[in-house]
Amino acid sequence: MKNPIIAAVAFDGISPFHLSVPCLVFGADRTRLGLPRFDFRVCAMEEGPIHTDAGLSIVVPYGLCALDEADIVIIPSWKDLDAPLAASFKDALQRAHRRGALIVGLCLGTFAIAGAGLLAGRKATTHWAYTDQLQALHPNVAIDADVLYVDQGDIITSAGVAAGLDCCLHIVRARYGTEAALRLARHVVLSPHRQGGQAQFIERPVAPTPNADRFTRALDQVRATLGEPHSLDSVADTAGLTRRTFTRRFQKSIGTSFGDWLADQRVALAQRLLEQTDKSIDVVAFEAGFGSATSLRQHFAARLKTSPMQYRREFSRAIPGTVPGGFPSGIA
């Protein structure tokens, strides 16, 4: 089976920081983390060295022909936002999309995808500071300025650089499973998973004070016992804080409500159980803290747009040589 081909598009004037996002996630050998060996290709529209906005020059080994073979095409950023796309690039993007490649626009890369006509009538996002410009240039695109990334199945768009990392991790998670994404996140020291619908913000570390240490330990305890009941008041008490102070600190440090965070943690645990075990949906729901299979299904539908059973089927289908439950063939 061939290695997945990932084509990242570079251009004259690109930021090395933006280009490094797909390079970090897909450009290195991560097979020991449970990921496939990606055939990662940086390609460009122009011949010769690419000059970056940081004063560096890079030699790009591939031209736009790389898009004709790619399983995933990533546009890490874009320039000349209001200028029409070069015909050759527009045609290459449209061909890749028709062929079934996943098209990904990170940050301002969304402008290129919209310029190719691939976002008409569809939902997308970009860096919050450029959403008005994107909407003005492409009024037929439904812009969501308040999210980290938008997954439309065949096209994914993201907000700024940090959200681009979240988006790439989301792709790994969706195609290769929760555990592989967690291992990768730990390896490159990233937040393991942020839902695409989360607001565009950077998670801030908790201040290194004794109370913050107790606060962090309280959250670690919740993560370790997700199958048990956890109310806002009980966790605040464990953290040694009043309900109001805990809520304020949680929002400031994590960026979402405790209830949403807890549900996300439980969904992630349920995904791992569905991928790595053959436990029934009822048992998965109980161990993940949902209490019932009905509640688990409701949370999967709201957050992942699928059912637990369908998720298990799709995961086993995505990993060659596995049977439902995520086990390698022949392993009980």
C-alpha positions in Angstrom: 0.0 0.0 0.0 1.5 3.4 -1.0 2.4 6.0 1.5 -0.1 8.9 1.7 1.1 11.8 -0.4 0.9 15.2 1.3 1.6 18.2 -1.0 2.2 21.6 0.7 2.1 24.6 -1.5 4.9 27.2 -1.2 5.1 30.5 -3.0 7.5 33.5 -3.2 7.2 35.6 -0.1 5.8 32.8 2.1 6.4 32.9 5.9 8.7 30.0 7.0 6.6 29.9 10.1 3.4 29.1 8.1 5.2 26.6 5.9 6.6 24.9 9.0 3.1 23.9 10.3 2.4 21.1 7.8 6.1 20.2 7.8 6.1 19.7 11.6 3.0 17.4 11.5 3.5 15.5 8.2 7.2 16.0 7.1 9.0 13.8 9.6 9.0 10.0 10.0 6.3 9.3 12.7 5.9 5.6 12.1 7.0 4.8 15.7 4.0 6.9 16.9 1.6 4.7 14.9 1.3 7.0 11.9 2.0 5.9 8.3 5.2 7.1 6.6 3.9 10.2 4.7 5.3 11.0 1.3 5.6 14.7 2.1 6.2 17.1 -0.9 6.7 20.8 -0.8 5.7 22.2 -4.2 5.6 25.6 -5.8 4.1 27.5 -8.8 7.4 29.2 -9.6 10.7 27.6 -10.8 13.9 28.2 -8.9 14.5 29.2 -5.3 11.5 30.5 -3.2 12.3 33.7 -1.3 10.6 33.8 2.1 9.5 36.9 4.0 12.1 36.2 6.6 15.0 36.7 4.2 15.6 33.0 3.7 15.6 31.2 0.4 14.5 27.6 0.0 14.8 25.2 -2.9 11.4 23.5 -3.6 11.8 20.1 -5.3 8.3 19.8 -6.8 6.1 21.8 -9.1 2.3 21.9 -9.3 2.3 18.4 -10.8 2.6 17.1 -7.3 -1.0 18.1 -6.7 -2.1 15.6 -9.3 -0.9 12.7 -7.1 -1.6 14.1 -3.6 -4.0 12.6 -1.2 -4.0 15.8 0.8 -3.2 19.3 -0.6 -2.3 21.9 2.1 -2.1 25.6 1.4 -0.3 27.0 4.5 -1.0 30.7 3.8 -1.5 33.0 0.8 -0.4 36.4 -0.6 -2.0 39.0 -2.8 -5.4 38.2 -1.3 -7.5 40.2 -3.7 -5.6 39.1 -6.9 -7.0 36.3 -9.1 -5.3 32.9 -8.8 -2.8 32.0 -11.5 -4.7 29.8 -14.0 -2.2 26.9 -13.6 -2.7 26.9 -9.8 -6.5 27.2 -10.0 -6.7 24.3 -12.5 -4.4 22.2 -10.3 -6.5 22.8 -7.2 -9.7 22.0 -9.1 -8.3 18.8 -10.6 -7.1 17.6 -7.1 -10.5 18.3 -5.6 -12.4 16.5 -8.4 -10.1 13.6 -8.0 -11.0 13.3 -4.3 -8.0 14.8 -2.6 -8.6 16.5 0.7 -8.0 20.3 0.2 -6.7 22.2 3.3 -6.4 25.9 3.7 -4.5 27.0 6.8 -4.9 30.6 7.9 -4.9 32.8 4.7 -4.7 29.7 2.6 -8.5 29.8 2.7 -8.3 32.7 0.2 -6.7 30.5 -2.4 -9.3 27.8 -2.0 -12.1 30.4 -2.3 -10.3 31.9 -5.3 -10.4 28.5 -7.0 -14.2 28.5 -6.6 -14.2 25.5 -4.3 -16.0 27.2 -1.3 -19.0 28.6 -3.1 -22.1 28.0 -0.9 -20.0 26.4 1.8 -18.8 27.2 5.3 -15.2 28.2 6.0 -12.9 30.2 8.3 -9.6 32.1 8.2 -7.6 34.4 10.5 -10.1 36.5 12.4 -8.5 39.8 11.2 -9.1 38.9 7.6 -12.7 37.4 7.7 -14.3 40.7 6.6 -12.0 40.8 3.6 -12.7 37.2 2.7 -16.4 37.8 2.9 -16.2 40.9 0.7 -14.1 39.1 -1.9 -16.3 35.9 -1.8 -19.8 36.8 -0.7 -21.0 33.3 -1.6 -18.9 31.7 1.2 -20.4 31.3 4.7 -17.6 32.7 6.9 -17.4 31.7 10.5 -15.0 34.0 12.2 -15.3 32.5 15.7 -13.9 29.0 15.2 -10.5 27.3 15.0 -11.2 25.3 11.9 -14.1 24.1 9.7 -14.2 20.5 8.4 -16.5 20.2 5.4 -15.4 16.6 4.6 -13.4 17.2 1.4 -12.2 20.8 2.3 -10.9 22.0 5.7 -10.1 25.6 6.5 -8.5 27.0 9.7 -7.8 30.2 11.5 -4.3 31.5 12.4 -1.0 29.6 12.9 -1.8 27.9 16.2 -5.2 26.9 14.8 -3.4 25.5 11.8 -1.6 23.1 14.1 -4.9 22.1 15.6 -6.3 21.6 12.1 -3.4 19.3 11.1 -3.8 17.3 14.3 -7.5 17.0 13.6 -6.7 15.5 10.2 -4.4 13.0 11.9 -7.1 12.2 14.4 -9.8 11.8 11.8 -7.8 9.6 9.5 -5.5 7.7 11.8 -7.2 7.7 15.2 -7.2 9.4 18.6 -4.2 7.6 20.1 -1.9 8.4 17.1 -3.0 12.0 17.4 -2.3 12.1 21.1 1.1 10.5 20.7 2.0 13.1 18.0 0.7 16.0 20.2 2.8 14.8 23.1 5.9 14.3 20.9 5.8 17.9 19.5 4.4 19.4 22.8 1.1 20.5 21.5 -2.4 20.7 23.1 -3.7 17.2 22.4 -7.1 18.2 20.9 -9.1 21.4 20.5 -12.5 21.1 18.9 -12.9 23.0 15.7 -15.9 25.0 17.1 -13.7 26.4 19.9 -13.1 30.1 19.8 -10.0 31.6 18.1 -7.7 32.0 21.1 -4.4 30.7 22.4 -4.7 28.6 25.6 -2.7 30.3 28.3 -0.8 28.3 30.9 -2.0 28.5 34.5 0.1 30.8 36.6 2.7 29.0 38.7 1.2 29.6 42.2 0.2 27.1 44.9 -3.5 27.6 44.1 -2.8 27.1 40.4 -0.9 23.9 41.2 -3.9 22.6 43.2 -6.2 23.8 40.3 -4.1 21.8 37.8 -4.1 18.7 40.1 -7.9 18.9 40.3 -8.2 18.8 36.5 -5.7 16.0 36.3 -7.9 14.1 38.8 -10.9 14.6 36.6 -9.1 13.3 33.5 -8.0 10.2 35.5 -11.6 9.5 36.7 -13.8 10.5 33.8 -16.2 7.6 34.5 -17.1 9.1 37.8 -19.5 12.1 38.4 -17.8 15.5 38.4 -19.8 18.6 39.2 -18.5 22.1 38.9 -18.9 22.6 42.7 -17.1 19.4 43.6 -14.1 20.1 41.3 -13.9 23.7 42.5 -13.8 22.4 46.1 -11.0 20.0 45.2 -9.1 22.9 43.7 -9.6 24.9 46.9 -11.6 27.6 45.1 -15.1 29.1 45.2 -17.4 28.2 42.4 -17.1 31.8 41.0 -13.3 31.9 41.2 -12.9 28.5 39.7 -15.2 29.3 36.8 -13.3 32.6 36.1 -9.9 30.9 36.3 -11.0 27.9 34.2 -12.3 30.3 31.4 -9.1 32.3 31.5 -6.7 29.3 31.4 -8.6 26.8 29.2 -10.8 29.2 27.2 -14.1 27.3 27.5 -16.6 26.3 30.2 -16.0 23.4 32.6 -19.0 21.6 31.2 -17.9 21.8 27.6 -14.3 20.8 28.5 -15.6 17.8 30.5 -17.8 16.7 27.7 -14.8 17.0 25.2 -12.6 14.9 27.6 -15.3 12.2 27.8 -15.8 12.1 24.1 -12.0 11.7 23.5 -12.0 8.8 26.0 -14.9 7.2 24.3 -13.1 7.5 20.9 -10.1 5.8 22.3 -12.2 3.0 23.8 -14.1 2.5 20.5 -10.8 2.4 18.6 -8.8 0.2 20.9 -11.3 -2.2 22.4 -14.3 -4.2 21.4 -16.4 -3.1 24.4 -20.1 -2.6 23.8 -21.5 0.9 23.3 -23.2 0.7 26.7 -19.9 -0.2 28.4 -18.0 2.6 26.5 -20.7 5.1 27.6 -20.4 4.0 31.2 -16.6 4.1 31.3 -16.4 7.5 29.6 -18.8 8.9 32.1 -21.9 9.5 29.9 -24.1 7.1 31.9 -26.1 5.8 29.0 -25.6 4.9 25.3 -28.2 7.5 24.4 -26.2 10.3 26.0 -23.0 9.1 24.3 -24.8 9.1 20.9 -26.1 12.6 21.5 -22.6 14.0 22.3 -21.0 12.2 19.3 -23.7 13.7 17.1 -23.2 17.2 18.4 -19.4 17.1 18.4 -18.3 14.6 15.7 -21.4 14.5 13.5 -21.5 10.7 13.6 -22.6 7.9 15.9 -20.3 5.8 18.1 -21.0 2.7 16.0 -20.3 4.5 12.8 -17.1 6.0 14.3 -15.9 2.5 15.2 -16.7 1.2 11.7 -15.0 4.1 10.0 -11.9 3.8 12.2 -11.5 0.2 11.5 -12.0 0.9 7.8 -9.4 3.6 7.8 -6.7 1.4 9.3 -5.8 -1.4 6.9 -5.6 -4.9 8.5 -8.0 -4.1 11.4 -11.3 -5.5 12.3 -14.2 -3.6 13.9 -12.9 -2.4 17.3 -9.6 -1.2 15.9 -7.7 -4.4 16.6 -5.2 -5.8 14.0 -6.6 -8.8 12.1 -6.0 -12.0 14.0 -5.8 -10.4 17.5 -8.6 -11.1 19.8 
